[in-house]
Amino acid sequence: MAFKSSGVNPKGFHRSQLKFYIFLIPLAMFMILPIIFIFNHAFKPLDELYAFPPTFFVKNPTLENFTNLYKLAESSGIPLSRYLFNSIFVTIVVVLLSIILSTLAGYALSKKKFTGKKALLEINNAALMFVPIAVMIPRFLTISFIGIEDTYFAHILPLVAMPVGLFLVKQFIDQVPDSLIEAAVIDGASDLKIYWKVILPLIRPAIATAAILAFQLVWNDLETSTLYTTSENMRTLAFFMNTLAAQTNVVVGQGMAAVASLIMFLPNLILFIILQSKVMNTMAHSGLK
C-alpha cells in the first residue's frame, strides 16, 4: 500500500506528475502553433492576408478562398476531381507496393542467409544519403528508356522503392525471435506462409510507419507531374496546388495558396493521428538489437 501511495508510475493522475505537465504542456502548445496557423490562414480574407503586422488568428473568417479555388479549377478545363483522383490512385498504389516490397525485402535481409546479402543491405543504406535531386536525371532517363512517359506508371515506378522504409522494416524484423520462425518451419510452413502468418502480424507498427512515410512522399510529390507527364489530365493535385500563383493574379493567389496548403496538409495530419502510436513504437524499436 505504501508503494501505491508513493506515486511511482501511477496509472491515474498523481501530484508527482505535475513536474512533467509543467514542461510538456508549454512544449505541446508551441509545437501545435504551426497547425493552428495553417487552419487560420486558409480562412483569412485578403485584407488579413496582407495585414501588417501579420495576424496569427483570423478575425473575420471567410470561405472566399475556397470558392476562388473551386472556380479556378472549373475554369481551367480539367476538373479538380481529376487531379484528386490521380493523387488518390497513385498514392494508394505506391503505398501498397512500397509496403509489399519493403516487408518482403526486409524479411529476406533480416532472416535469410544468401550470397550478397550484406552488400545489398549496404547499397540500401547508401541510398539513404541521396537527396531526390541527385537521382532526378537517372530517373528521367529510365522513364524515357522504358517509354512510359505520360502514364500512371511514370508516377508510380520512381516512388515505389523507398530505402528508409526498408531500413525501418528490416530493423523491426530483427526483433522477431528466430525461434518463432524455426517453430513454423518445423510445422511445415513455407516461406510465404511464415511471411504472411508470422512476420506481418508482428511488424504492424513498422508497416504503419512505412505507410506514413510513403504517403507523405507520394502525396506531396511534384517531380513526377513536372518531369514525366505532359498531359494536364495526368497530373496530380499537388502539382495543381503548386501552380496556383501562376494561374491567377498574385493577390488572389495568396488566398488560394493558403487553402491549398491546408488541403495538402490535412491527409498527412489525419493519417499521423490515426497511426501515431505505431509510429512511436517503431522508432523505439528500430535501433534495438
N, C-alpha and C positions, 0 to 999 in steps of 0.2 A: 504493500500500500504506500509505503514511503517513497518507493521508486516512481509510482504512478503520479504522485502529487508533486514530484520534483520538476515535472515539465520537460523531461528528457525525450525529445522527439515525440510529442503527444499527437494523437490522432486529431483532436479538435484544437480550438484556439486556446493558447496559454499565454500569459503575460510575458513569458520568456521569449516569445516570438516577436515582440514589439520592435526589438532592435533590427530585425530583418525587414519589417514593414517600413521602418523609417528610411532605410536605404533603398528598398526595391520600389516603393510607390513613386517617389520622385523620378527614379530612373525609368520606370514604365511610362510615366506621363511624358517624359522627354522623348522617348522612343516612338510614342504614338502621335506626336505632333505632325510629322510629315503626312501621315494618313489622314488626319483631320484636315490638313491644309488642302490636300488633293480633292477631298469632298467639297469643301467650302469654295475652292477656286472655280470648280465647274459650274456653280450656281450663281456666280457673281455677274451682275450686269456690267456693261462696258465701262461706265464711269468708275466702278470699283476696281475693275481690272487694271485701269490706268491711273488709279489714285496715287497721290504722293503726299506723305509717305504711304507705302503699301499697307493694306489692312490684312490681318490674318483671318479673321472671321467675316463671313458675308453678312451684310446688314439688310439688304433687300433682295432675298433670293429670287431667282427667275429661271424659267425653263427656256428662255430665248436662245441660249447657246445650243441646247439640244434641238430645238426647232430648226435653227440655221443649219446645223449639221445634217439633219434629215433632208432638208430642201436641197442642199448642195449635192448630196448623194443621189437624189432623184433626178437632178438636172444633169448629172454627169454622163448619163446614158447607161451606166452599169448600176443596178440597184445595190443598196447597202447589203441586202440579204445575200447577194452573190459573193461579196468579199467575206462575209461572215461564214457562209457555207464552206468556202475554200479554206479558211483558217481552221474551222472546226474539223473538217475532214482530214486535212494534212496533220493537224495536231494529234488527233486520235490514232491515226495510222502510225505516225512516228513514235508516239509514246508506247504503243503496244509492241511494235517491232523492236524498239530500243530495249524494253524490259525483257523480251524474249532472248535477244542476243546477249544482253548483259548477264542474265541469270544462267544461260547455257554456258557461256564462256567462263563465267565466274565459277561455276561448278567444276568445269574441266580443269581450270587453272589452280583451283584450291584442293581438289580431292583426287585428281587423276595424275598418273605418272606417265609421261611420254617425252620423247626427244624434242628439244626445243622449247619446252615449257617455260623455263626461266627467261629465255631470250624473248619470247612473246610477251611475257609479263613486263619485262623491261621496256619493250617497244611501246606498250600501252602507257606505262608510267612516263616515258619520254614525251608522249603525245600530250600529256597534261601541261607541258610547258609552252606549247604552241598557241599563240593567240589566233583568233579567226582570220585576221588579215594576212597572216603568214601562209595560210593554206588556201587563200582565195583563188589564186591563179591555178594551182593544181586541180582544184575542184572544178573550175570553169573548163579547163582543158579536158578533164574526164567526162563531164556532162556533154561537151561538144563532140568528143570522140564517140561516145555511146550513141549520140543522136537523139537525146530525149529532151531537148530544149522545148520550152512552152508546153510542158505536160506536168501532170501531178507527180510523176517520177522525179522531175527536176527539183521539186520541193522536198520530196521525201528522202531520196538517196543520200544527199550530202549531210543529213542531220541524224541518220539512224545510228551511226557509230558514235558513242559518247564515252570517251575514256574515263571521265570522272565517275560515271555510273557503274562501269565495270569495276573500277577500283574499289568503290564502296561496297558493292555486292560481294566481290571476292573476299574482302576483309571480313565481312559479316559471315560468309560461309565458312571461313577459317574457324569460327567459334563453334560450328556444329561438330559434336563429338564423332570421331571416326567409328566408335563402337556402334552407333546407330546405323551407319552405312554397312558395316560388316554384318550386323544382325539381319539387315534387309537382304544382303547378298546370300547369306546362309538360307534365308527363307525362299530364295529363288527369284528375287526381284531383279528385273533388268535395269540398265542404267536409266532408261526413260522413266520407268516406274519409280525409281529412287528419286530422280529429279522432281517428279510430279507429286509424289506422296510424302517424301521426307524433306527434301531441300526447300521447296517453295513454301510450305506452311511455316517453316522455321525462320524464314528470312523476309517475312512480310514487312517489317519496318524498313529494311533496306530497299525493298521494292517500292514502297511508298516514297522514299526519299529520291530514288532514281526517277520515279514518275514525275515528281515535282520539278526536278532539275530539267528533265526532258521537256516538260510542258512549258516552262519558262523560256527555254531555248527556242522552241518552235513558235510559240505564241507571239513572241516579240521579234521574230526574225525578219529582217529586211533584205538580206543578201540574196535569197533565192528569187524573190519577186523582182529585184533590181537587175540581177545578172543573168538569170536563166529563163526569164519569161519576157515576151514582147506583147502578148495579148492582154488587154486590160482585164478581161473576164477570167484570167488565170491567176491574178494577183490576190494577195491576202489582205485581211483587214488591217494588219499592222502597216503595210505599205500605203494603203489609202489614208490612214490616220496620219502618217508621217508626211504626206504631201498636201495636207490641208492648207498650209500657209501659201503654197504656190498656186492653189486653185482659186483663191479669193483674195480680197484686199487684206492688208496686214492687220488693220484694226479689228475687223470682224473675225479674222482668222485666229486671233488670240483666244477668243471665247470658245471657238470650236476646238482649238488645240487643247484647252483645259478639259473639255468634255472628252476628247479623245484619250487624254491621259487617264482619266477616271475609268473609261470603258476598258482600256487595255490593262489597267491595274486590278480591277475587281476580280476577274477569274483567278489571278495569282493569289490574291488575298483569301478568297473563299477556299481554294484548294489547300492552302497552307493551314488555315484554321482547322479544316477537317482532318488533316493528316499530321499536324504539328507534333503530336505526342510520339508518333512513329519516327518522325524525323529526328527528334531529340534522342530517341533510343538508338538509332543508327549511329549518330555522331558519338554517342557514349561508348559504343562497342567497336567502332571501325578501327581503332588503333590498338585494341587489346590482343593479346596472344594467349 
